[in-house]
Amino acid sequence: MEALEVMKQHRTYREFDETYQLTEEELQTILQASRQAPSWMNGQMYSIIVIKDRTIREQLVALNPRNPHMLHSSVFLIFVADLKRTQKVAEHYEAEYPIAEGLDPLITAVTDTALALENAVIATEALGLGSVVVGSIRKNLSEIGELLNLPDYVFPIAGLSIGKPTVEMRVKPRLPEQAVVHYDTYQDYDYSLIEEYNATMEKFAEARETKRWSKKFADYFGSTPNKQVDEFLKKTNFFNFKFDSQ
């Protein structure tokens, strides 16, 4: 399938044929496409962990039971922001490595990781397969860090279940263009565009959604952020400073 058509037809799949196994060629095609993603200064500040071992996948589902596809898909990938590699480079040159003094290195690594993840999604769909991105692995960072033997300077961003879908999904509507695309400068917009999208999503009627789109995010961001992320980042030496509360 042509790349533009793949991107326009993107949809998320959560039900996979458990008897279908990716060929090694298909897996390598996805991984190669992922590794060819753009990255800052060609730093490629991410790693991809290919989870084939059923026991590990069972443990991942035990930690995150709302995502059984992590076990039932053909393969599960975990994309991690990886600044361990650049630490090795710093040690080789006997250079300082003060990345914990600011957020920019982390943002750079997360961006590289997200770009690699998106390339994997596109490649998967181009092969006629399906996938679902799993951001909720960040809810169990300490356990996942131990399970995958992650060293300092490595932070899980998201997982990706890949397989042959068994349930057809519809292309999900997106926010109105005027609420997302800005020309030259950021332009404010009327809240009616969000209400318009609420109505669009209610008509779309996705079974797994139990709240209006806007209410879902009002509730989510009205709660205290996931403190496991902060604790894990400190534990793995991504930052050691306190944010200014003033």
N, C-alpha and C positions, 0 to 999 in steps of 0.2 A: 504494500500500500504506500502511496506517496506520503511524504512526511507531513505536508500541510493538511492532508485529509485525515491522517492519524491524529494530529493535534486537535483538529476541529471536532472529531468524533470521540474524544476521550470520555471514558466512563470508568467507574470503579466497580470491580467485581469482588465478591466475598465468598462465592460458592464455586468450588473447583472439583473437577473429576479426579478422585483420589487414585485412579488406576493409570492416569496419564503421567508420564515422566518426561521431563525435558531431555532432549538429546544433549550430549556434551557440546555439540556444535551450536545448538541454540543458546545454551548457557554462555558459551564463550562469545557468541555474537552480542549478547546483552551486556556482558562485562566489558567487552572491547568498546562498545558504543558509550557505555558509562564512563570509561576511563578517558575517552576522547573529549569529554566535556570541557568547556572553557574553565580556566582557573586563574586566579590572581598571580601575575608574574610567572605563570606556569608552575606554581608551587605545588599544585595537586595535594592540598592539605586535607586529605580524607583517606580512609581505607574502607574496603568492602569486605565484610565477613560473610562467607557463603555457608549457611547452616544446612547441612545435609543430614547430620546425625539425628535420628528420630528421638533419642533420649533428650537431647538438648532442646529440641523443638517441643517436646512434651512439657519440659520444665518451663519453657517460655509461655506456653498456654496456661500452665498452672498459675503463673504469675499474672497472666492477663487473660482470664477465661472468656472475656467477651470477644476475643479474636481467635476462634478455633481454626481459622484458615491458616494460621501460622504453622499448624501441623498438617493440615489436609491439602495444602497447595503442593505443587511439584518441588519448589525450592523456596527457601526464605533467606533473604539477604538483609543484613544490617549495615547501614551506612553510618560511619562514625567520623566526626571531626578529629583529625589526627595531627597534632603538633609534636608528636614523639619523634617523627622523622627529622624535623628541623632542629629538635634538641640534639639528636645525634650529630647533625651537621655542625652545630655550635660547639659541641664537645670536641669534634675532630679539629676544628680551628682554634680551640681553646678560647672561644669567644663567650662573652656574657650572654645570658638568655633571660632577659627581664620581662617575659611575656605576661607575667602575673600582675604587672603594674598598671594594666589598662585593658579595655575590652576589645580594642581593634583587632588584635590577633585572633581572638575567639570569633569575632564577627566574620573575619576573612575566612577562617576554616569552616565555619557553618555555611557560608555562601558557597564555597567550593563543594562542600558535601551535598548541598541541595541541588546544585547544577548537575552533579554526577548522578544523583537519584533521579532527576527528571529525565536525563538521557536514557536511563535504564527503563523507565516507564514507557517512553516513546518507542524504544527498540522492541520492548515486549509486545506492544500493540502492533507494531509493524510486522511482527512474526505471526500475527493472528491469535495471540494469546492475551490473557488478562492479568491484571494486578490490582493490589490495594496497598496504599501507603499506610504504615502503622506508626503514628506519632506517639501513641500511648505507651510505648516501651520506656518513655522517660518517667513514667510513674513508679518504676521499680529499678532505678538506676544502680543502687548499691548491689542488689541481687544479680542484676544482669552483668554488672562490672565483674563480679566474682565468677559468675557462670562462664563468661567469655575470656576470663583472664586478662582484662584490660589493664594496661599500665597507666602511669601518670600521663597527662597531656592527651588522653584519648577520651572522647565524649560521644556516646550514642545519640544520634539525631533522629533517625527513623528506621523502621523496618520496611521490607517490601515482599509481600507474598506474590508469587508468580505461578500461574498454572493455566489449565484449559477450563474456561468458564462453563458451568452447567446451567446457569440461569442468565437469560438475556437481560441486560440493563438498558435503561434509556439515557440519552445524553442530558445531563442535568443543566438547567438554565443558570446563567451567570448574572451578576449584578448589571444594571443598566450601564452602558458605556460612559454616560455622563458622570457617574459616581466613581469611576475608576480611572479614566483616561483624561489627562490634563495636558494642555499645550502651553509651553513656554514657562508658565508659573502655575503653582497650585491654585485651583479655583474652588471656592466654596460652592456647595450645591444645596438644594432644598431637601428637607427630610422626606418629602413626598416620594423621592426616588427610592428610598429604603422601604417605604410603605408599598410602593409599586412592586418591589421585589418580594416583599412578604406575600402579596397577593399571588404573584407568579409561582412562588414555591408552594403555596397552599393548593393551587390548581395542579401542580406537579404531583403533589400528594405522595411523597416518598414514605413508605410504611415505617421506616426506622425513625423518622422525625416525629417527636411528640410535642414540640413547641414551635411557635413562630420563629423565623430566622432571627429577627432582631431580639426577641426575648431570650433565645438560646445564648446569645453573646452578651446580653446585659447580665444574665445570671452568671455566665462563666467569668467575665471580667469583674463582676461584683464580689467574687470570692477571692480569698488570699491566694496568690500564685503558688504553684507547686514548689515548695521549699526544698524538695529533694534535688532539684536542679542546682540551686545555690550551694547546697551542702556537697554535692558530688563534684562540682566545679572547684570548690575550695580544696576538697580532699585530693583531687587529681592535679592540683597546682595550676589551674587555669587563671585564677585570680586570688590575690591576698589582700585586697584593699576594701575599705568600707565606703559605701556610697554616701555622698553628702546629702543629708536630709533637708538642708535649707534651700 
